[in-house]
Amino acid sequence: MADAPTPLGPNHGKFGTWTAATYGDGTAKICYAFTKPLVSKPNWKSRSLVMLTVTERPGVRDEVTITPGYTYPKAAKVSLAVGKLSVPFYVQDGTAFTDDGAKALAAFVKADTASAKSSAPKSGGPNSKTPVLDEFSLTGFSAAYHAIEHACP
């Protein structure tokens, strides 16, 4: 297995605001594309990396996840607005997953942005009742997705 991700395509895997890469090889090969938010509210200094990711791996296709940069509270509500579509997510540990990745991806191709809305962490202080909002650009998504689909058919 590779020790580090391998960027896909030109410009070190950069496709607009998205990055595409692979990790591993053979039957353990994982292909993924990700982007970081353009805007995050509220802006906590203690919040770690926030990402919207699409993953292809053996047995799992079109997995769409949101990593919020904090631990979701128990029973957190998470949704992703893409154009007029609202995609629900469920939370498992520190990641949110959708049950309908194909539907989300079809919307990504037609939209310019995706906006995630989630429950704030309990440790969010006075803002713990204010939803967390992250806006992601979808510029370059189609090309990044094509690159991971080609690398992990």
N, CA, C and O of each residue as an XYZ file, in Angstrom:
612
protein
N       0.844     -1.179      0.000
C       0.000      0.000      0.000
C       0.889      1.242      0.000
O       1.935      1.261      0.649
N       0.478      2.266     -0.719
C       1.224      3.516     -0.773
C       1.225      4.180      0.594
O       0.293      4.033      1.384
N       2.309      4.920      0.850
C       2.425      5.619      2.128
C       1.728      6.968      2.120
O       1.371      7.488      3.177
N       1.534      7.532      0.953
C       0.921      8.854      0.851
C      -0.053      8.866     -0.326
O       0.081      8.061     -1.248
N      -1.021      9.764     -0.300
C      -1.940      9.879     -1.430
C      -1.193     10.265     -2.709
O      -0.168     10.946     -2.665
N      -1.725      9.820     -3.844
C      -1.172     10.166     -5.145
C      -2.166     11.084     -5.845
O      -3.288     10.666     -6.132
N      -1.774     12.335     -6.129
C      -2.684     13.245     -6.829
C      -3.040     12.713     -8.209
O      -2.217     12.064     -8.856
N      -4.253     12.981     -8.663
C      -4.724     12.559     -9.984
C      -4.726     13.755    -10.931
O      -5.128     14.856    -10.553
N      -4.283     13.535    -12.143
C      -4.368     14.561    -13.163
C      -3.338     15.656    -13.028
O      -2.380     15.547    -12.263
N      -3.556     16.723    -13.791
C      -2.606     17.842    -13.804
C      -2.680     18.662    -12.522
O      -3.600     18.516    -11.717
N      -1.707     19.509    -12.363
C      -1.709     20.479    -11.242
C      -1.847     19.829     -9.883
O      -2.570     20.338     -9.026
N      -1.170     18.716     -9.670
C      -1.180     18.028     -8.372
C      -2.586     17.672     -7.912
O      -2.907     17.772     -6.728
N      -3.420     17.258     -8.858
C      -4.772     16.816     -8.531
C      -5.778     17.931     -8.360
O      -6.906     17.668     -7.942
N      -5.419     19.164     -8.664
C      -6.330     20.306     -8.491
C      -7.262     20.439     -9.680
O      -6.826     20.466    -10.831
N      -8.551     20.523     -9.385
C      -9.595     20.742    -10.375
C     -10.487     21.845     -9.814
O     -11.411     21.554     -9.055
N     -10.237     23.082    -10.164
C     -10.979     24.192     -9.567
C     -10.714     24.210     -8.071
O      -9.561     24.251     -7.641
N     -11.782     24.178     -7.274
C     -11.632     24.175     -5.813
C     -11.513     22.759     -5.250
O     -11.367     22.585     -4.040
N     -11.574     21.746     -6.118
C     -11.533     20.352     -5.700
C     -10.148     19.753     -5.923
O      -9.407     20.186     -6.805
N      -9.812     18.754     -5.115
C      -8.581     17.986     -5.262
C      -8.970     16.523     -5.396
O      -9.834     16.032     -4.670
N      -8.324     15.825     -6.334
C      -8.592     14.392     -6.552
C      -7.308     13.612     -6.321
O      -6.231     14.035     -6.738
N      -7.430     12.463     -5.650
C      -6.258     11.653     -5.327
C      -6.650     10.200     -5.127
O      -7.828      9.865     -5.008
N      -5.633      9.344     -5.091
C      -5.825      7.939     -4.750
C      -4.952      7.617     -3.552
O      -3.982      8.315     -3.255
N      -5.320      6.548     -2.876
C      -4.523      6.045     -1.760
C      -4.553      4.528     -1.837
O      -5.610      3.924     -2.017
N      -3.398      3.930     -1.701
C      -3.317      2.478     -1.754
C      -3.242      1.990     -3.188
O      -3.123      2.777     -4.127
N      -3.315      0.658     -3.339
C      -3.267      0.078     -4.673
C      -3.986     -1.263     -4.681
O      -4.376     -1.786     -3.637
N      -4.152     -1.805     -5.877
C      -4.819     -3.098     -6.013
C      -6.220     -3.076     -5.449
O      -6.971     -2.127     -5.674
N      -6.578     -4.118     -4.715
C      -7.930     -4.232     -4.164
C      -8.166     -3.297     -2.983
O      -9.298     -3.156     -2.520
N      -7.114     -2.662     -2.498
C      -7.250     -1.719     -1.385
C      -7.220     -0.263     -1.855
O      -7.165      0.649     -1.030
N      -7.254     -0.038     -3.158
C      -7.159      1.319     -3.708
C      -8.421      2.116     -3.412
O      -9.538      1.637     -3.607
N      -8.224      3.335     -2.938
C      -9.308      4.272     -2.643
C      -9.084      5.516     -3.495
O      -7.965      6.022     -3.581
N     -10.141      6.001     -4.117
C     -10.072      7.234     -4.907
C     -11.032      8.233     -4.271
O     -12.156      7.887     -3.906
N     -10.579      9.466     -4.146
C     -11.440     10.453     -3.511
C     -11.181     11.838     -4.068
O     -10.095     12.142     -4.561
N     -12.209     12.669     -3.977
C     -12.134     14.079     -4.343
C     -12.700     14.859     -3.165
O     -13.687     14.455     -2.551
N     -12.062     15.976     -2.861
C     -12.528     16.762     -1.714
C     -12.358     18.250     -1.963
O     -11.583     18.673     -2.821
N     -13.098     19.028     -1.197
C     -12.982     20.472     -1.209
C     -13.165     20.987      0.211
O     -13.810     20.358      1.049
N     -12.581     22.139      0.449
C     -12.726     22.813      1.746
C     -13.737     23.939      1.579
O     -13.957     24.406      0.462
N     -14.356     24.384      2.670
C     -15.383     25.417      2.536
C     -14.816     26.783      2.149
O     -13.689     27.134      2.497
N     -15.632     27.535      1.422
C     -15.308     28.923      1.112
C     -15.602     29.794      2.321
O     -14.883     30.749      2.618
N     -16.693     29.432      3.019
C     -17.155     30.195      4.176
C     -17.597     29.214      5.252
O     -18.266     28.223      4.959
N     -17.224     29.490      6.497
C     -17.678     28.698      7.648
C     -18.161     29.657      8.727
O     -17.464     30.604      9.090
N     -19.374     29.396      9.240
C     -19.934     30.229     10.305
C     -20.530     29.342     11.371
O     -21.184     28.361     11.016
N     -20.358     29.607     12.631
C     -19.406     30.581     13.155
C     -17.976     30.104     12.920
O     -17.733     28.924     12.668
N     -17.049     31.028     13.005
C     -15.648     30.732     12.727
C     -14.902     30.530     14.053
O     -14.393     31.486     14.639
N     -14.843     29.275     14.517
C     -14.131     28.971     15.757
C     -12.676     28.707     15.456
O     -12.356     27.995     14.504
N     -11.802     29.263     16.243
C     -10.365     29.034     16.061
C      -9.992     27.584     16.384
O      -9.014     27.063     15.847
N     -10.757     26.935     17.249
C     -10.444     25.564     17.654
C     -10.955     24.514     16.662
O     -10.675     23.326     16.822
N     -11.684     24.935     15.661
C     -12.241     23.999     14.678
C     -11.134     23.520     13.751
O     -10.364     24.323     13.224
N     -11.058     22.208     13.555
C     -10.014     21.655     12.681
C     -10.528     21.578     11.238
O     -11.509     22.236     10.893
N      -9.877     20.786     10.412
C     -10.148     20.703      8.984
C     -11.603     20.339      8.671
O     -12.139     19.369      9.207
N     -12.228     21.128      7.800
C     -13.603     20.905      7.351
C     -13.533     20.516      5.878
O     -12.868     21.187      5.089
N     -14.224     19.425      5.502
C     -14.179     18.970      4.114
C     -15.487     18.341      3.667
O     -16.220     17.747      4.457
N     -15.758     18.489      2.377
C     -16.813     17.758      1.677
C     -16.075     16.790      0.762
O     -15.267     17.213     -0.064
N     -16.345     15.493      0.900
C     -15.559     14.472      0.197
C     -16.466     13.485     -0.533
O     -17.544     13.134     -0.053
N     -16.001     13.045     -1.712
C     -16.646     11.971     -2.470
C     -15.604     10.865     -2.607
O     -14.481     11.114     -3.046
N     -15.981      9.641     -2.231
C     -15.035      8.518     -2.226
C     -15.551      7.351     -3.045
O     -16.741      7.037     -3.035
N     -14.623      6.712     -3.758
C     -14.878      5.468     -4.480
C     -13.892      4.437     -3.945
O     -12.691      4.699     -3.890
N     -14.381      3.289     -3.558
C     -13.524      2.197     -3.077
C     -14.216      0.886     -3.390
O     -15.412      0.874     -3.680
N     -13.489     -0.215     -3.339
C     -14.124     -1.506     -3.620
C     -15.350     -1.721     -2.723
O     -15.251     -1.668     -1.497
N     -16.488     -1.960     -3.345
C     -17.719     -2.220     -2.599
C     -18.477     -0.983     -2.169
O     -19.604     -1.094     -1.686
N     -17.888      0.202     -2.332
C     -18.554      1.448     -1.935
C     -18.371      2.463     -3.059
O     -17.250      2.848     -3.390
N     -19.495      2.890     -3.640
C     -19.448      3.859     -4.731
C     -20.177      5.129     -4.318
O     -21.192      5.080     -3.623
N     -19.649      6.261     -4.753
C     -20.301      7.556     -4.554
C     -20.629      7.855     -3.089
O     -21.728      8.305     -2.767
N     -19.671      7.600     -2.224
C     -19.854      7.912     -0.806
C     -19.579      9.401     -0.603
O     -18.472      9.874     -0.860
N     -20.584     10.131     -0.144
C     -20.460     11.566      0.090
C     -20.448     11.798      1.593
O     -21.357     11.378      2.309
N     -19.401     12.476      2.061
C     -19.265     12.724      3.498
C     -18.916     14.183      3.773
O     -18.377     14.890      2.923
N     -19.242     14.602      4.983
C     -18.859     15.916      5.480
C     -18.080     15.692      6.773
O     -18.551     15.021      7.691
N     -16.890     16.260      6.826
C     -16.087     16.260      8.042
C     -16.184     17.677      8.600
O     -15.737     18.618      7.943
N     -16.762     17.861      9.808
C     -17.074     19.204     10.282
C     -15.948     19.945     11.012
O     -16.060     21.147     11.250
N     -14.887     19.255     11.361
C     -13.833     19.922     12.107
C     -14.100     19.989     13.606
O     -13.403     20.691     14.339
N     -15.111     19.256     14.054
C     -15.443     19.126     15.475
C     -16.240     17.841     15.628
O     -16.630     17.233     14.631
N     -16.485     17.423     16.857
C     -17.285     16.227     17.090
C     -18.756     16.618     17.122
O     -19.169     17.471     17.908
N     -19.529     15.991     16.267
C     -20.964     16.270     16.271
C     -21.563     15.876     17.613
O     -21.139     14.886     18.210
N     -22.543     16.637     18.096
C     -23.244     16.203     19.304
C     -24.107     14.983     18.988
O     -24.426     14.721     17.828
N     -24.476     14.247     20.020
C     -25.346     13.087     19.846
C     -26.649     13.553     19.182
O     -27.192     14.597     19.543
N     -27.143     12.789     18.226
C     -28.379     13.079     17.491
C     -28.290     14.383     16.692
O     -29.292     15.080     16.530
N     -27.105     14.711     16.198
C     -26.925     15.916     15.400
C     -27.750     15.859     14.126
O     -27.935     14.789     13.545
N     -28.238     16.993     13.701
C     -28.958     17.126     12.440
C     -27.980     17.726     11.432
O     -27.357     18.753     11.699
N     -27.848     17.073     10.263
C     -26.947     17.547      9.219
C     -27.659     17.452      7.879
O     -28.247     16.421      7.554
N     -27.605     18.534      7.099
C     -28.167     18.509      5.749
C     -27.268     19.318      4.827
O     -26.510     20.183      5.266
N     -27.373     19.013      3.539
C     -26.585     19.703      2.533
C     -27.542     20.224      1.477
O     -28.235     19.445      0.824
N     -27.583     21.551      1.304
C     -28.430     22.168      0.290
C     -27.615     22.334     -0.983
O     -26.559     22.968     -0.982
N     -28.123     21.753     -2.074
C     -27.474     21.849     -3.380
C     -28.553     22.302     -4.349
O     -29.424     21.518     -4.728
N     -28.496     23.563     -4.749
C     -29.592     24.112     -5.546
C     -30.870     24.029     -4.734
O     -30.910     24.480     -3.589
N     -31.917     23.456     -5.318
C     -33.200     23.323     -4.612
C     -33.306     22.014     -3.833
O     -34.303     21.771     -3.152
N     -32.281     21.176     -3.933
C     -32.286     19.873     -3.268
C     -31.690     19.974     -1.865
O     -30.657     20.613     -1.667
N     -32.343     19.343     -0.899
C     -31.799     19.226      0.453
C     -31.474     17.753      0.689
O     -32.366     16.904      0.681
N     -30.199     17.459      0.897
C     -29.740     16.086      1.077
C     -29.523     15.821      2.567
O     -28.675     16.468      3.181
N     -30.270     14.884      3.165
C     -30.066     14.580      4.585
C     -28.820     13.713      4.792
O     -28.458     12.905      3.937
N     -28.190     13.897      5.920
C     -27.022     13.115      6.319
C     -27.269     12.517      7.688
O     -28.042     13.057      8.479
N     -26.614     11.405      7.967
C     -26.625     10.836      9.314
C     -25.198     10.926      9.848
O     -24.236     10.997      9.084
N     -25.086     10.922     11.153
C     -23.786     11.117     11.798
C     -23.285      9.808     12.386
O     -24.020      9.068     13.040
N     -22.022      9.551     12.132
C     -21.339      8.410     12.733
C     -19.964      8.910     13.157
O     -19.147      9.304     12.325
N     -19.728      8.890     14.442
C     -18.485      9.419     15.011
C     -18.305     10.874     14.570
O     -19.206     11.685     14.788
N     -17.180     11.227     13.964
C     -16.910     12.616     13.590
C     -17.205     12.926     12.144
O     -16.677     13.902     11.611
N     -18.039     12.121     11.482
C     -18.312     12.313     10.063
C     -19.810     12.190      9.795
O     -20.512     11.422     10.453
N     -20.288     12.962      8.813
C     -21.677     12.852      8.370
C     -21.689     12.170      7.006
O     -20.873     12.486      6.141
N     -22.624     11.229      6.818
C     -22.757     10.446      5.590
C     -24.164     10.617      5.041
O     -25.112     10.817      5.800
N     -24.303     10.538      3.711
C     -25.631     10.509      3.109
C     -25.932      9.097      2.622
O     -25.032      8.362      2.217
N     -27.202      8.731      2.668
C     -27.634      7.431      2.148
C     -27.797      7.450      0.637
O     -27.891      6.393      0.012
N     -27.833      8.643      0.040
C     -28.095      8.749     -1.390
C     -27.021      9.577     -2.081
O     -27.280     10.686     -2.549
N     -25.813      9.024     -2.138
C     -24.693      9.717     -2.761
C     -24.944     10.026     -4.226
O     -24.573     11.101     -4.699
N     -25.565      9.108     -4.955
C     -25.813      9.325     -6.378
C     -26.709     10.545     -6.604
O     -26.486     11.314     -7.539
N     -27.707     10.721     -5.760
C     -28.608     11.874     -5.872
C     -27.846     13.165     -5.577
O     -28.031     14.168     -6.266
N     -26.998     13.142     -4.563
C     -26.197     14.315     -4.219
C     -25.250     14.666     -5.360
O     -25.118     15.836     -5.719
N     -24.589     13.658     -5.933
C     -23.633     13.900     -7.014
C     -24.319     14.452     -8.259
O     -23.764     15.315     -8.939
N     -25.503     13.970     -8.560
C     -26.250     14.495     -9.710
C     -26.546     15.980     -9.509
O     -26.524     16.752    -10.468
N     -26.819     16.376     -8.286
C     -27.064     17.788     -7.982
C     -25.765     18.599     -8.034
O     -25.778     19.751     -8.467
N     -24.645     18.011     -7.597
C     -23.350     18.712     -7.620
C     -23.012     19.174     -9.038
O     -22.489     20.272     -9.229
N     -23.309     18.338    -10.024
C     -22.967     18.631    -11.416
C     -23.734     19.856    -11.922
O     -23.239     20.577    -12.788
N     -24.917     20.094    -11.399
C     -25.783     21.172    -11.895
C     -25.661     22.472    -11.095
O     -26.169     23.504    -11.533
N     -25.003     22.447     -9.940
C     -24.984     23.615     -9.064
C     -23.590     24.246     -8.977
O     -22.594     23.657     -9.399
N     -23.551     25.440     -8.426
C     -22.293     26.154     -8.221
C     -21.757     25.995     -6.801
O     -20.548     26.028     -6.572
N     -22.685     25.820     -5.844
C     -22.286     25.701     -4.438
C     -23.138     24.658     -3.735
O     -24.212     24.278     -4.203
N     -22.627     24.207     -2.600
C     -23.357     23.319     -1.697
C     -23.187     23.892     -0.298
O     -22.079     24.260      0.092
N     -24.270     23.969      0.455
C     -24.222     24.552      1.796
C     -24.624     23.524      2.841
O     -25.745     23.017      2.833
N     -23.696     23.223      3.737
C     -23.963     22.275      4.817
C     -24.460     23.034      6.038
O     -23.942     24.096      6.385
N     -25.474     22.469      6.681
C     -26.012     23.028      7.918
C     -26.022     21.902      8.928
O     -26.567     20.831      8.663
N     -25.419     22.137     10.090
C     -25.354     21.082     11.099
C     -25.490     21.643     12.500
O     -25.342     22.842     12.736
N     -25.776     20.742     13.416
C     -25.853     21.097     14.827
C     -24.466     21.481     15.328
O     -23.464     20.880     14.942
N     -24.425     22.481     16.185
C     -23.160     22.915     16.763
C     -22.729     21.964     17.873
O     -23.566     21.283     18.466
N     -21.431     21.915     18.159
C     -20.977     21.083     19.268
C     -21.467     21.653     20.589
O     -21.670     22.860     20.721
N     -21.651     20.787     21.549
C     -22.095     21.243     22.878
C     -21.093     22.211     23.487
O     -21.461     23.079     24.279
N     -19.815     22.061     23.115
C     -18.766     22.921     23.663
C     -18.641     24.228     22.885
O     -17.659     24.952     23.046
N     -19.623     24.534     22.050
C     -19.585     25.755     21.253
C     -19.854     27.005     22.052
O     -19.992     28.086     21.479
N     -19.933     26.884     23.368
C     -20.153     28.052     24.220
C     -21.514     28.665     23.960
O     -22.501     27.948     23.791
N     -21.572     29.998     23.927
C     -22.865     30.652     23.712
C     -23.445     30.371     22.333
O     -24.638     30.576     22.111
N     -22.612     29.902     21.401
C     -23.086     29.605     20.046
C     -23.546     28.162     19.881
O     -23.819     27.738     18.758
N     -23.642     27.391     20.969
C     -23.960     25.969     20.832
C     -25.376     25.723     20.308
O     -25.688     24.605     19.896
N     -26.230     26.730     20.313
C     -27.580     26.563     19.765
C     -27.680     27.123     18.348
O     -28.697     26.935     17.679
N     -26.642     27.806     17.889
C     -26.602     28.353     16.540
C     -26.101     27.281     15.587
O     -25.056     26.681     15.842
N     -26.814     27.020     14.495
C     -26.334     25.999     13.549
C     -24.987     26.379     12.943
O     -24.655     27.559     12.826
N     -24.233     25.382     12.566
C     -22.962     25.579     11.876
C     -23.257     25.548     10.385
O     -23.928     24.637      9.900
N     -22.757     26.539      9.658
C     -22.969     26.629      8.225
C     -21.633     26.622      7.507
O     -20.733     27.387      7.852
N     -21.500     25.756      6.505
C     -20.293     25.680      5.685
C     -20.719     25.717      4.225
O     -21.553     24.921      3.794
N     -20.146     26.641      3.468
C     -20.471     26.742      2.048
C     -19.284     26.274      1.222
O     -18.167     26.769      1.373
N     -19.550     25.307      0.343
C     -18.521     24.709     -0.504
C     -18.752     25.087     -1.957
O     -19.890     25.093     -2.426
N     -17.678     25.404     -2.673
C     -17.766     25.631     -4.104
C     -17.794     24.282     -4.815
O     -17.134     23.335     -4.388
N     -18.548     24.201     -5.885
C     -18.587     22.994     -6.705
C     -17.822     23.192     -8.017
O     -17.912     22.365     -8.924
N     -17.068     24.294     -8.112
C     -16.236     24.555     -9.283
C     -15.157     23.483     -9.397
O     -14.354     23.296     -8.483
N     -15.149     22.795    -10.507
C     -14.165     21.734    -10.730
C     -14.628     20.360    -10.282
O     -13.922     19.373    -10.487
N     -15.811     20.282     -9.671
C     -16.276     18.986     -9.172
C     -16.372     17.945    -10.284
O     -15.872     16.831    -10.131
N     -17.005     18.294    -11.395
C     -17.219     17.312    -12.468
C     -15.901     16.713    -12.953
O     -15.809     15.503    -13.155
N     -14.881     17.553    -13.141
C     -13.580     17.060    -13.606
C     -12.909     16.196    -12.540
O     -12.307     15.173    -12.867
N     -13.004     16.591    -11.273
C     -12.410     15.801    -10.180
C     -13.124     14.457    -10.064
O     -12.482     13.424     -9.871
N     -14.443     14.470    -10.182
C     -15.206     13.227    -10.104
C     -14.860     12.306    -11.268
O     -14.702     11.100    -11.082
N     -14.745     12.864    -12.454
C     -14.347     12.063    -13.616
C     -12.980     11.409    -13.375
O     -12.776     10.247    -13.726
N     -12.050     12.154    -12.778
C     -10.709     11.626    -12.503
C     -10.763     10.445    -11.521
O     -10.060      9.454    -11.718
N     -11.586     10.536    -10.469
C     -11.629      9.412     -9.517
C     -12.395      8.228    -10.087
O     -12.073      7.079     -9.782
N     -13.409      8.495    -10.914
C     -14.144      7.417    -11.572
C     -13.235      6.649    -12.538
O     -13.326      5.427    -12.657
N     -12.369      7.379    -13.217
C     -11.434      6.745    -14.157
C     -10.376      5.941    -13.401
O      -9.982      4.864    -13.849
N      -9.916      6.452    -12.266
C      -8.864      5.791    -11.496
C      -9.392      4.585    -10.714
O      -8.644      3.641    -10.457
N     -10.651      4.607    -10.341
C     -11.283      3.510     -9.599
C     -12.584      3.119    -10.301
O     -13.673      3.424     -9.813
N     -12.469      2.445    -11.443
C     -13.683      2.105    -12.200
C     -14.581      1.103    -11.472
O     -15.633      0.728    -11.989
